[in-house]
Amino acid sequence: MVKTQYIAALEIGSSKIVGAIAEKSPSGYLEVRNLEVERLINSVRHGCIQNVENTKGAINSIIKKLENRVDGTIEEIYVGFSGRSLHSEPTEVNHNLDATVPITDEVLRNIIREAGKDPINNYETIEVVPRTYYVDKNETKNPSGQFGSNINIKLNLIVAKPTLKLNLERVMTGGTRVKDYLVTPLVVADEIIEDSEKSLGCMLVDLGAETTTVSIYKDGSLVYLTTLPMGGRNITRDITTGLNILEDTAERVKKNINNPLDKNVDHISIEGVNSADAANYIVARTGEIIANINQQILHAGIMLVDLHNIVLIGGGAQLQGFARRLEEEMKLRVRIGSYPKSLNILDHNINRAEYVQIFALLSKASQIIPQRQSCVRKNTYGDDNPEDFVQPTYGGENDGNMGYGYDNFRDEEPAPRPKRVQPSSTHHEEPPRSKKDSWIDRARKKLEKMMNEPEDDE
């Protein structure tokens, strides 16, 4: 029987909330045609939820719209986890082993799980990411199956302020359950960065509205992750304050300047604003953002030569000329990250760079969702839907019963036949004879009847 899995995901950002549904065929083919967006103003700041009710209302609106589009009910959903306080903390664990017993995946999972329980001041551990393994002081990529008396694991604890998850859980209360929280920067890196890039050394830069997440990989593993409290909206607000215009106007001006990071910007009027004046603010703030991105290499404890390239994503990164400016300042090749190759985006209207995060979440969720489970329960309206419900077997195709289900139900107790209701009558019915009269009896009764009739007057 054909069974389509429906995977739902939600990404909450500072400027918008995005929800989407992917359809996964039994062969693993993944399609996306349904995506909804709700724009927010000051309800989420730096990726942290500030106004619970407004955010919750926007989420419910997205879920309702998606349900209408797929004609079903979203019962579970995967939710992206990110925000200003999200960052990595390096740590390591040392564990003695029985040298006569091979190291198993279960042993490794238990050691890593214990490492995640170590307290971090004012932070909650969200995820534990192994970086390097050492068995008896010998470095190895995968210690499973090896023998040794000691194992040392260098890890990165992905931590965040407890309020980040607490407020996220508050807005997700309702009819739709959270199937799992996925750390967005880790998921995006897994889905859009090539293994060769991670091996050579690369930096993932997600420039959003109010935050910029920087993840650094080397030798195939995560080295460093941090979230900077600055993004594309900082540029917009600089224009708003400097030129004394509305934020919406400043955003349109920013987007409509041709090459705003060019040294020789044309002096043209855009909604009454001189483009060259606005470009001055764009150049200044962009330089500050790039300088802070560059500084993270030092904080990661590596050198520029350890990196091969930068993968750039995010809505703020769509600013004209930003990728080229980043490449010039960082002295590293920059490529724009695209959606995962496992996805097929069926609607070209949603195939946009600003939705890379939600596409990555859908791709990751499709890999971890158990078989025969679905985030969406389709509506049937009394009709059987072969894609979502097990169909009863109504006999074989050539059983002579035209598929009406005789073979399925003939072992059941037959229903009693209804009693026939006799039509009512106003005249008296002579009761039926219990046995047939002979001709002699009939003759005698006729004679007695004639004898009892009154005589006619002459």
FENTA-V363739 format. One record per pair of residues at least 24 apart in sequence whose ideal C-beta (glycine too) atoms are under 6 Angstrom apart, sorted by the first residue. I is the first residue (numbers start at 1). J is the second residue. If there is no record, write none. Layout:
i:I j:J
i:I j:J
This chain:
i:2 j:387
i:4 j:387
i:5 j:374
i:6 j:374
i:6 j:375
i:6 j:376
i:7 j:362
i:7 j:365
i:7 j:366
i:7 j:369
i:7 j:375
i:8 j:74
i:8 j:77
i:8 j:375
i:9 j:78
i:9 j:358
i:9 j:361
i:9 j:362
i:9 j:365
i:10 j:77
i:10 j:79
i:11 j:80
i:11 j:357
i:11 j:358
i:13 j:208
i:14 j:44
i:14 j:47
i:14 j:209
i:14 j:210
i:15 j:209
i:17 j:58
i:18 j:358
i:19 j:62
i:19 j:66
i:20 j:358
i:21 j:66
i:21 j:70
i:22 j:362
i:24 j:366
i:30 j:342
i:30 j:343
i:30 j:366
i:31 j:344
i:31 j:346
i:32 j:343
i:32 j:345
i:33 j:346
i:33 j:347
i:34 j:66
i:34 j:69
i:35 j:350
i:36 j:62
i:36 j:65
i:36 j:66
i:38 j:62
i:46 j:84
i:46 j:210
i:46 j:211
i:46 j:229
i:47 j:82
i:47 j:83
i:47 j:84
i:47 j:211
i:48 j:83
i:48 j:84
i:48 j:164
i:49 j:167
i:52 j:170
i:52 j:171
i:55 j:171
i:56 j:171
i:59 j:171
i:63 j:176
i:70 j:376
i:71 j:379
i:72 j:376
i:72 j:377
i:72 j:378
i:72 j:379
i:73 j:377
i:74 j:176
i:74 j:376
i:75 j:377
i:76 j:177
i:76 j:179
i:76 j:375
i:77 j:176
i:77 j:375
i:78 j:179
i:78 j:180
i:78 j:182
i:78 j:361
i:78 j:365
i:79 j:178
i:79 j:181
i:80 j:182
i:80 j:184
i:80 j:361
i:81 j:181
i:81 j:183
i:82 j:184
i:83 j:164
i:84 j:211
i:84 j:227
i:84 j:229
i:85 j:160
i:85 j:161
i:85 j:164
i:86 j:160
i:86 j:227
i:87 j:225
i:87 j:226
i:88 j:156
i:88 j:158
i:88 j:224
i:88 j:225
i:89 j:120
i:89 j:157
i:89 j:159
i:90 j:156
i:91 j:155
i:91 j:157
i:92 j:154
i:93 j:153
i:94 j:152
i:95 j:151
i:96 j:150
i:97 j:148
i:97 j:149
i:97 j:151
i:99 j:147
i:99 j:149
i:102 j:145
i:102 j:147
i:103 j:143
i:103 j:144
i:103 j:146
i:105 j:144
i:115 j:155
i:120 j:159
i:123 j:159
i:124 j:162
i:125 j:157
i:125 j:159
i:126 j:158
i:126 j:160
i:126 j:183
i:127 j:158
i:127 j:183
i:128 j:155
i:128 j:157
i:129 j:156
i:129 j:222
i:130 j:155
i:131 j:155
i:131 j:156
i:131 j:221
i:156 j:222
i:158 j:183
i:182 j:361
i:182 j:364
i:184 j:357
i:185 j:213
i:185 j:215
i:185 j:225
i:187 j:360
i:187 j:361
i:187 j:364
i:188 j:357
i:188 j:360
i:189 j:215
i:191 j:340
i:191 j:360
i:191 j:363
i:192 j:337
i:193 j:311
i:200 j:308
i:201 j:306
i:201 j:307
i:201 j:308
i:202 j:308
i:202 j:309
i:203 j:307
i:203 j:310
i:204 j:311
i:205 j:293
i:205 j:310
i:205 j:312
i:206 j:313
i:206 j:314
i:207 j:231
i:207 j:314
i:207 j:316
i:207 j:317
i:208 j:314
i:208 j:316
i:209 j:233
i:214 j:293
i:214 j:296
i:216 j:300
i:218 j:306
i:223 j:300
i:224 j:300
i:228 j:292
i:230 j:289
i:231 j:316
i:232 j:316
i:234 j:285
i:235 j:282
i:235 j:285
i:238 j:281
i:238 j:285
i:239 j:278
i:239 j:281
i:242 j:281
i:243 j:273
i:253 j:278
i:259 j:320
i:259 j:321
i:261 j:321
i:261 j:325
i:290 j:326
i:290 j:329
i:294 j:330
i:307 j:332
i:309 j:333
i:310 j:334
i:311 j:335
i:311 j:337
i:312 j:336
i:313 j:337
i:313 j:356
i:315 j:354
